[in-house]
Amino acid sequence: MFECILLDSIMKINGERTVYNIFHLLSAKKSTQTIQDSNLFGLTNYFGVYKPLSRQAFNKEIRRLNHNQFITLNIDQQTVHITDKGHNYFNQIKEEHKHFFHLNGAEFHQTADQFSKHLLLFIQTLTHLHQKNQRFIPIIEDIETQQFVKKVWNKQQQLGTEKILKSIYQDLTIILETFPDSHAGAFVDSLTSVKKVGLSRYQIAKKYNITSHNVYFSFMNIIHAICKAIETNQSLTFLPQLYPVHKNQMLLSDSANQTFYYLQQGLSIDEIANVRTLRVNTIKDHIVELAYIYKTLNWTGYMTEQQYLLVKDTLAKLQSKKLKDIKSELPESISYFQIKLVIALGGRENLGENHYV
């Protein structure tokens, strides 16, 4: 699954950004540039789906793909392109995963991590309480998670441990039955109960003869599937109790969110830059970022309708997503900011393509 995500990202970026843009995307570097690129190249589903990924591990995987001739690597420019061999391999593994691929980083990049910790700790806690064992070392040390689990238990304990365990079992069965046996088995092996300690990622990798990367993605893919089932009100009885309090999870940097506040107050770009002591170009980048989220953003203060249509028509003719290539086809009076804004507003037909693998 990790190979599939990397090759898909490499194919869509097509050498127009460095390979490390993919690393920043997967590890959730919530910068304006990363968020803009994830929208531009149709990669928002991958945002933050592999937060523990180290740069060293990422580099190793890129070198392996290059060694296997799935990609070509330009070390000087730090860019990568997918090869014909890589494209064929991608299509093969894409076919293998398409029926149970649920990763949606844009929607669940925060919720999934929190929910997984709630689930792991609650199962450990409940199985111990069911055996009248109140003394154990929690597998999740995070105090906020421990407090959340305690709150859920205090609220639901009148149901009794047996009934709650049965409900969780039924909920998980509904989800896991939609996955291959190996994925479901690996997920169950990661759970800690009163009778067993959950296997580590590396132990599961050895047991199922897969990479530790794919162990992680297999687990998180199931977590995302549960999150989706909860959000769409599917027939789960108890797992929704473990779902984090809903937060605004829009794919938006904190800095852009602050700029949005001042825009709502009626301040101009220059005024916001002055208040926030930031460069004007930074504020413009924030507006582009906001345009991806708020499709109804009022753009008429930033360009004329004639300029908008001119950029839109030019985008429709070009295949490149390189701003320099686009700029060279337009009058000098059209700025990079205006080009990026039109792209964000949906000036290109293929801009909305952002599908699962």
KOLZABA-849443 format. One record per residue (C-alpha): residue number from 0; residue in one letter; x, y, z. Coordinates in steps of 0.1 Angstrom, whole numbers, m for minus. Layout:
N
+-----+--------+-------+-------+-------+
! num ! residu !     u !     v !     w !
+-----+--------+-------+-------+-------+
! NUM !      A !     X !     Y !     Z !
...
+-----+--------+-------+-------+-------+
This chain:
357
+-----+--------+-------+-------+-------+
! num ! residu !     u !     v !     w !
+-----+--------+-------+-------+-------+
!   0 !      M !     0 !     0 !     0 !
!   1 !      F !    29 !    24 !     8 !
!   2 !      E !    44 !    18 !   m27 !
!   3 !      C !    10 !    25 !   m42 !
!   4 !      I !     7 !    58 !   m24 !
!   5 !      L !    43 !    69 !   m33 !
!   6 !      L !    39 !    59 !   m70 !
!   7 !      D !     6 !    76 !   m72 !
!   8 !      S !    20 !   108 !   m57 !
!   9 !      I !    51 !   107 !   m79 !
!  10 !      M !    29 !   102 !  m110 !
!  11 !      K !     6 !   131 !  m102 !
!  12 !      I !    34 !   155 !   m93 !
!  13 !      N !    53 !   145 !  m124 !
!  14 !      G !    86 !   161 !  m114 !
!  15 !      E !    70 !   195 !  m110 !
!  16 !      R !    79 !   196 !   m73 !
!  17 !      T !   107 !   180 !   m53 !
!  18 !      V !   103 !   145 !   m39 !
!  19 !      Y !   103 !   160 !    m4 !
!  20 !      N !    70 !   177 !   m11 !
!  21 !      I !    56 !   141 !    m9 !
!  22 !      F !    73 !   135 !    24 !
!  23 !      H !    59 !   168 !    38 !
!  24 !      L !    24 !   157 !    25 !
!  25 !      L !    25 !   123 !    42 !
!  26 !      S !    39 !   135 !    75 !
!  27 !      A !    14 !   164 !    77 !
!  28 !      K !    36 !   195 !    74 !
!  29 !      K !     7 !   219 !    75 !
!  30 !      S !    24 !   247 !    56 !
!  31 !      T !     7 !   268 !    30 !
!  32 !      Q !    29 !   254 !     2 !
!  33 !      T !    22 !   218 !    11 !
!  34 !      I !   m16 !   224 !    14 !
!  35 !      Q !   m17 !   242 !   m19 !
!  36 !      D !     3 !   214 !   m36 !
!  37 !      S !   m19 !   187 !   m22 !
!  38 !      N !   m49 !   205 !   m37 !
!  39 !      L !   m33 !   213 !   m70 !
!  40 !      F !   m21 !   178 !   m77 !
!  41 !      G !   m51 !   160 !   m63 !
!  42 !      L !   m33 !   144 !   m33 !
!  43 !      T !   m54 !   157 !    m3 !
!  44 !      N !   m64 !   121 !     6 !
!  45 !      Y !   m28 !   114 !    15 !
!  46 !      F !   m23 !   144 !    37 !
!  47 !      G !   m11 !   133 !    72 !
!  48 !      V !   m17 !    96 !    66 !
!  49 !      Y !    19 !    87 !    78 !
!  50 !      K !    29 !   112 !   105 !
!  51 !      P !    55 !    89 !   121 !
!  52 !      L !    74 !    86 !    88 !
!  53 !      S !   110 !    97 !    92 !
!  54 !      R !   130 !   114 !    64 !
!  55 !      Q !   155 !    86 !    66 !
!  56 !      A !   129 !    59 !    61 !
!  57 !      F !   113 !    79 !    33 !
!  58 !      N !   147 !    83 !    15 !
!  59 !      K !   153 !    46 !    18 !
!  60 !      E !   120 !    38 !     1 !
!  61 !      I !   126 !    63 !   m27 !
!  62 !      R !   160 !    47 !   m33 !
!  63 !      R !   144 !    13 !   m34 !
!  64 !      L !   118 !    24 !   m60 !
!  65 !      N !   147 !    38 !   m80 !
!  66 !      H !   167 !     6 !   m77 !
!  67 !      N !   138 !   m14 !   m89 !
!  68 !      Q !   135 !    10 !  m119 !
!  69 !      F !   100 !    20 !  m109 !
!  70 !      I !   111 !    57 !  m109 !
!  71 !      T !   139 !    78 !  m122 !
!  72 !      L !   156 !   101 !   m96 !
!  73 !      N !   173 !   134 !  m104 !
!  74 !      I !   195 !   138 !   m74 !
!  75 !      D !   206 !   174 !   m82 !
!  76 !      Q !   171 !   187 !   m86 !
!  77 !      Q !   156 !   162 !   m61 !
!  78 !      T !   128 !   154 !   m85 !
!  79 !      V !   114 !   120 !   m95 !
!  80 !      H !    94 !   106 !  m124 !
!  81 !      I !    76 !    73 !  m127 !
!  82 !      T !    88 !    49 !  m154 !
!  83 !      D !    68 !    27 !  m177 !
!  84 !      K !    77 !    m2 !  m155 !
!  85 !      G !    66 !    18 !  m124 !
!  86 !      H !    34 !    27 !  m141 !
!  87 !      N !    25 !    m9 !  m149 !
!  88 !      Y !    34 !   m19 !  m113 !
!  89 !      F !    13 !     9 !   m99 !
!  90 !      N !   m17 !    m2 !  m120 !
!  91 !      Q !   m12 !   m38 !  m107 !
!  92 !      I !   m11 !   m29 !   m70 !
!  93 !      K !   m39 !    m3 !   m74 !
!  94 !      E !   m62 !   m30 !   m87 !
!  95 !      E !   m53 !   m51 !   m56 !
!  96 !      H !   m63 !   m24 !   m32 !
!  97 !      K !   m90 !    m4 !   m48 !
!  98 !      H !  m119 !   m23 !   m32 !
!  99 !      F !  m108 !   m16 !     4 !
! 100 !      F !   m89 !    17 !     2 !
! 101 !      H !  m103 !    42 !    27 !
! 102 !      L !   m75 !    66 !    35 !
! 103 !      N !   m88 !   102 !    35 !
! 104 !      G !   m63 !   125 !    51 !
! 105 !      A !   m81 !   156 !    42 !
! 106 !      E !  m111 !   145 !    63 !
! 107 !      F !   m94 !   124 !    90 !
! 108 !      H !   m58 !   136 !    95 !
! 109 !      Q !   m66 !   146 !   130 !
! 110 !      T !   m95 !   124 !   140 !
! 111 !      A !   m80 !    91 !   129 !
! 112 !      D !   m50 !    94 !   152 !
! 113 !      Q !   m71 !   104 !   182 !
! 114 !      F !   m97 !    77 !   176 !
! 115 !      S !   m71 !    49 !   172 !
! 116 !      K !   m56 !    58 !   206 !
! 117 !      H !   m91 !    59 !   222 !
! 118 !      L !   m99 !    25 !   207 !
! 119 !      L !   m67 !     8 !   217 !
! 120 !      L !   m68 !    21 !   253 !
! 121 !      F !  m105 !    15 !   258 !
! 122 !      I !  m102 !   m22 !   247 !
! 123 !      Q !   m73 !   m27 !   270 !
! 124 !      T !   m91 !   m10 !   299 !
! 125 !      L !  m124 !   m28 !   294 !
! 126 !      T !  m109 !   m63 !   291 !
! 127 !      H !   m90 !   m57 !   323 !
! 128 !      L !  m121 !   m44 !   341 !
! 129 !      H !  m141 !   m74 !   328 !
! 130 !      Q !  m117 !   m96 !   347 !
! 131 !      K !  m119 !   m74 !   378 !
! 132 !      N !   m83 !   m63 !   372 !
! 133 !      Q !   m80 !   m26 !   378 !
! 134 !      R !   m41 !   m25 !   380 !
! 135 !      F !   m24 !   m24 !   346 !
! 136 !      I !     0 !    m3 !   327 !
! 137 !      P !   m19 !    17 !   300 !
! 138 !      I !    m5 !    12 !   265 !
! 139 !      I !   m13 !    48 !   257 !
! 140 !      E !     6 !    73 !   280 !
! 141 !      D !   m11 !   104 !   266 !
! 142 !      I !   m30 !   119 !   295 !
! 143 !      E !   m57 !   134 !   273 !
! 144 !      T !   m65 !   100 !   259 !
! 145 !      Q !   m66 !    84 !   293 !
! 146 !      Q !   m90 !   111 !   305 !
! 147 !      F !  m112 !   106 !   275 !
! 148 !      V !  m114 !    68 !   280 !
! 149 !      K !  m121 !    73 !   317 !
! 150 !      K !  m149 !    97 !   308 !
! 151 !      V !  m165 !    73 !   283 !
! 152 !      W !  m163 !    44 !   309 !
! 153 !      N !  m179 !    65 !   336 !
! 154 !      K !  m207 !    74 !   313 !
! 155 !      Q !  m213 !    39 !   299 !
! 156 !      Q !  m204 !    16 !   328 !
! 157 !      Q !  m240 !     9 !   337 !
! 158 !      L !  m242 !   m12 !   305 !
! 159 !      G !  m217 !   m36 !   320 !
! 160 !      T !  m184 !   m47 !   305 !
! 161 !      E !  m198 !   m78 !   289 !
! 162 !      K !  m224 !   m59 !   269 !
! 163 !      I !  m199 !   m32 !   258 !
! 164 !      L !  m174 !   m58 !   248 !
! 165 !      K !  m200 !   m76 !   227 !
! 166 !      S !  m210 !   m43 !   210 !
! 167 !      I !  m174 !   m34 !   202 !
! 168 !      Y !  m169 !   m69 !   188 !
! 169 !      Q !  m199 !   m66 !   166 !
! 170 !      D !  m189 !   m31 !   154 !
! 171 !      L !  m154 !   m42 !   145 !
! 172 !      T !  m167 !   m73 !   128 !
! 173 !      I !  m189 !   m52 !   105 !
! 174 !      I !  m158 !   m32 !    94 !
! 175 !      L !  m132 !   m60 !    93 !
! 176 !      E !  m154 !   m83 !    72 !
! 177 !      T !  m149 !   m59 !    44 !
! 178 !      F !  m111 !   m63 !    44 !
! 179 !      P !   m89 !   m92 !    34 !
! 180 !      D !   m82 !  m117 !    62 !
! 181 !      S !   m46 !  m107 !    65 !
! 182 !      H !   m55 !   m70 !    70 !
! 183 !      A !   m82 !   m79 !    96 !
! 184 !      G !   m58 !  m103 !   113 !
! 185 !      A !   m30 !   m78 !   115 !
! 186 !      F !   m54 !   m53 !   130 !
! 187 !      V !   m66 !   m77 !   157 !
! 188 !      D !   m30 !   m87 !   165 !
! 189 !      S !   m23 !   m50 !   173 !
! 190 !      L !   m49 !   m49 !   200 !
! 191 !      T !   m39 !   m53 !   237 !
! 192 !      S !   m63 !   m71 !   261 !
! 193 !      V !   m61 !   m86 !   295 !
! 194 !      K !   m49 !  m119 !   279 !
! 195 !      K !   m23 !  m106 !   254 !
! 196 !      V !    m1 !   m77 !   246 !
! 197 !      G !    m7 !   m63 !   211 !
! 198 !      L !    21 !   m71 !   187 !
! 199 !      S !    44 !   m43 !   176 !
! 200 !      R !    45 !   m31 !   140 !
! 201 !      Y !    77 !   m50 !   134 !
! 202 !      Q !    63 !   m83 !   149 !
! 203 !      I !    32 !   m80 !   127 !
! 204 !      A !    54 !   m74 !    96 !
! 205 !      K !    74 !  m105 !   103 !
! 206 !      K !    42 !  m126 !   110 !
! 207 !      Y !    25 !  m116 !    77 !
! 208 !      N !    57 !  m112 !    57 !
! 209 !      I !    50 !   m75 !    48 !
! 210 !      T !    69 !   m43 !    54 !
! 211 !      S !    64 !   m23 !    86 !
! 212 !      H !    52 !     5 !    64 !
! 213 !      N !    24 !   m16 !    51 !
! 214 !      V !    15 !   m27 !    86 !
! 215 !      Y !    10 !     9 !    95 !
! 216 !      F !   m11 !    17 !    65 !
! 217 !      S !   m32 !   m15 !    69 !
! 218 !      F !   m40 !    m4 !   104 !
! 219 !      M !   m47 !    32 !    96 !
! 220 !      N !   m67 !    23 !    65 !
! 221 !      I !   m91 !     3 !    88 !
! 222 !      I !   m92 !    32 !   113 !
! 223 !      H !  m102 !    56 !    85 !
! 224 !      A !  m129 !    31 !    74 !
! 225 !      I !  m143 !    32 !   109 !
! 226 !      C !  m141 !    70 !   110 !
! 227 !      K !  m160 !    71 !    77 !
! 228 !      A !  m186 !    47 !    90 !
! 229 !      I !  m192 !    68 !   121 !
! 230 !      E !  m193 !   101 !   101 !
! 231 !      T !  m219 !    86 !    77 !
! 232 !      N !  m240 !    72 !   105 !
! 233 !      Q !  m236 !    36 !    96 !
! 234 !      S !  m249 !     9 !   119 !
! 235 !      L !  m222 !     9 !   146 !
! 236 !      T !  m235 !     7 !   182 !
! 237 !      F !  m206 !    16 !   205 !
! 238 !      L !  m175 !    28 !   185 !
! 239 !      P !  m191 !    62 !   180 !
! 240 !      Q !  m187 !    67 !   217 !
! 241 !      L !  m150 !    66 !   213 !
! 242 !      Y !  m150 !    91 !   184 !
! 243 !      P !  m132 !   124 !   192 !
! 244 !      V !  m153 !   155 !   198 !
! 245 !      H !  m157 !   169 !   163 !
! 246 !      K !  m133 !   196 !   155 !
! 247 !      N !  m128 !   218 !   124 !
! 248 !      Q !  m105 !   196 !   103 !
! 249 !      M !  m103 !   216 !    72 !
! 250 !      L !   m70 !   214 !    54 !
! 251 !      L !   m60 !   248 !    63 !
! 252 !      S !   m28 !   262 !    79 !
! 253 !      D !   m32 !   280 !   112 !
! 254 !      S !   m16 !   311 !    97 !
! 255 !      A !   m41 !   311 !    68 !
! 256 !      N !   m69 !   307 !    93 !
! 257 !      Q !   m58 !   339 !   111 !
! 258 !      T !   m57 !   357 !    78 !
! 259 !      F !   m92 !   345 !    71 !
! 260 !      Y !  m103 !   362 !   104 !
! 261 !      Y !   m90 !   396 !    92 !
! 262 !      L !  m105 !   392 !    58 !
! 263 !      Q !  m139 !   386 !    74 !
! 264 !      Q !  m133 !   419 !    93 !
! 265 !      G !  m130 !   437 !    59 !
! 266 !      L !   m93 !   443 !    60 !
! 267 !      S !   m73 !   446 !    27 !
! 268 !      I !   m43 !   425 !    19 !
! 269 !      D !   m19 !   453 !    27 !
! 270 !      E !   m37 !   460 !    60 !
! 271 !      I !   m36 !   424 !    71 !
! 272 !      A !     1 !   422 !    62 !
! 273 !      N !     7 !   453 !    84 !
! 274 !      V !   m13 !   440 !   113 !
! 275 !      R !     3 !   406 !   112 !
! 276 !      T !    38 !   419 !   103 !
! 277 !      L !    40 !   395 !    74 !
! 278 !      R !    49 !   400 !    37 !
! 279 !      V !    21 !   408 !    13 !
! 280 !      N !    30 !   377 !    m7 !
! 281 !      T !    24 !   356 !    23 !
! 282 !      I !   m11 !   370 !    28 !
! 283 !      K !   m17 !   363 !    m9 !
! 284 !      D !    m7 !   327 !    m5 !
! 285 !      H !   m31 !   325 !    24 !
! 286 !      I !   m59 !   337 !     2 !
! 287 !      V !   m51 !   311 !   m24 !
! 288 !      E !   m51 !   285 !     4 !
! 289 !      L !   m85 !   297 !    15 !
! 290 !      A !   m99 !   296 !   m20 !
! 291 !      Y !   m94 !   258 !   m21 !
! 292 !      I !  m116 !   255 !    10 !
! 293 !      Y !  m141 !   282 !     3 !
! 294 !      K !  m152 !   279 !   m33 !
! 295 !      T !  m174 !   309 !   m29 !
! 296 !      L !  m145 !   332 !   m19 !
! 297 !      N !  m151 !   366 !   m34 !
! 298 !      W !  m122 !   370 !   m60 !
! 299 !      T !  m135 !   402 !   m77 !
! 300 !      G !  m113 !   424 !   m56 !
! 301 !      Y !   m82 !   406 !   m68 !
! 302 !      M !   m88 !   405 !  m106 !
! 303 !      T !  m113 !   415 !  m132 !
! 304 !      E !  m136 !   390 !  m148 !
! 305 !      Q !  m117 !   394 !  m181 !
! 306 !      Q !   m84 !   385 !  m163 !
! 307 !      Y !  m101 !   355 !  m146 !
! 308 !      L !  m115 !   341 !  m179 !
! 309 !      L !   m81 !   347 !  m197 !
! 310 !      V !   m63 !   327 !  m170 !
! 311 !      K !   m90 !   300 !  m170 !
! 312 !      D !   m88 !   296 !  m208 !
! 313 !      T !   m50 !   294 !  m206 !
! 314 !      L !   m51 !   267 !  m179 !
! 315 !      A !   m75 !   247 !  m200 !
! 316 !      K !   m51 !   247 !  m229 !
! 317 !      L !   m19 !   237 !  m210 !
! 318 !      Q !   m10 !   204 !  m195 !
! 319 !      S !    17 !   218 !  m172 !
! 320 !      K !    11 !   228 !  m137 !
! 321 !      K !    44 !   248 !  m135 !
! 322 !      L !    35 !   284 !  m128 !
! 323 !      K !    64 !   296 !  m150 !
! 324 !      D !    50 !   278 !  m180 !
! 325 !      I !    15 !   292 !  m174 !
! 326 !      K !    28 !   327 !  m168 !
! 327 !      S !    48 !   327 !  m200 !
! 328 !      E !    15 !   322 !  m219 !
! 329 !      L !    m2 !   352 !  m203 !
! 330 !      P !     2 !   390 !  m205 !
! 331 !      E !    27 !   405 !  m182 !
! 332 !      S !    m1 !   422 !  m163 !
! 333 !      I !   m13 !   388 !  m149 !
! 334 !      S !     4 !   380 !  m116 !
! 335 !      Y !    14 !   347 !  m102 !
! 336 !      F !   m11 !   353 !   m74 !
! 337 !      Q !   m39 !   357 !   m99 !
! 338 !      I !   m29 !   325 !  m116 !
! 339 !      K !   m28 !   305 !   m84 !
! 340 !      L !   m61 !   320 !   m73 !
! 341 !      V !   m78 !   309 !  m105 !
! 342 !      I !   m64 !   274 !  m102 !
! 343 !      A !   m77 !   273 !   m66 !
! 344 !      L !  m111 !   285 !   m76 !
! 345 !      G !  m114 !   256 !  m100 !
! 346 !      G !  m102 !   272 !  m132 !
! 347 !      R !   m91 !   239 !  m146 !
! 348 !      E !  m114 !   210 !  m153 !
! 349 !      N !   m92 !   184 !  m138 !
! 350 !      L !   m86 !   203 !  m106 !
! 351 !      G !  m113 !   184 !   m87 !
! 352 !      E !   m97 !   150 !   m94 !
! 353 !      N !   m87 !   138 !   m60 !
! 354 !      H !   m97 !   102 !   m58 !
! 355 !      Y !   m86 !    72 !   m37 !
! 356 !      V !   m59 !    51 !   m53 !
+-----+--------+-------+-------+-------+
